[in-house]
């Protein structure tokens, strides 16, 4: 199975003092951090912590999904402008480790689960590859998640129905409908990157599997 937890927090800054403070904080944290100084470097982190000096470049690059969450780090004078850009939260100087932990934990606790499938990024709202994405329903997300959890093994149609409804619905074709929609959406993404992911295979009279 090619499924993994992605980086929790991506720090975008060139300020060595700020970076060192975050690195010190990370030593006592169970979260995973990565550090980049150029916002044009693609990252699939669940949350971005961005220095105010890098915010404009970060937003203008448009490398990230429209569902990404980010905290802006700056001074009191930067607060209003930062929230106007759509930031999730603001880390104002001066700050301490307890405050940072509380802000990050609150956001990550509400962040949608993200799964990597080959080059495809799956969240509860979208599937995407590179700069291209398409919306998916929560039902489509649940089905893909279940297939990826059992990658290489057939998943019975009944198991997928149970995952959707918490009970078995006799003669329901709802799973087949969602699979059909998923295949259409994946086909669209494959136009931009043919190797982005494998396929969803039908196991006749049984169910589906991801190979």
Helices and strands as residue ranges (DSSP letters): E 9-12, H 16-26, E 33-36, E 47-51, G 52-54, H 55-61, E 70-74, G 76-78, H 79-84, E 89-92, H 97-110, E 115-117, E 120-122, E 126-129, E 132-135, H 138-149, E 155-156, H 157-165, H 174-190, E 200-203, E 207-210
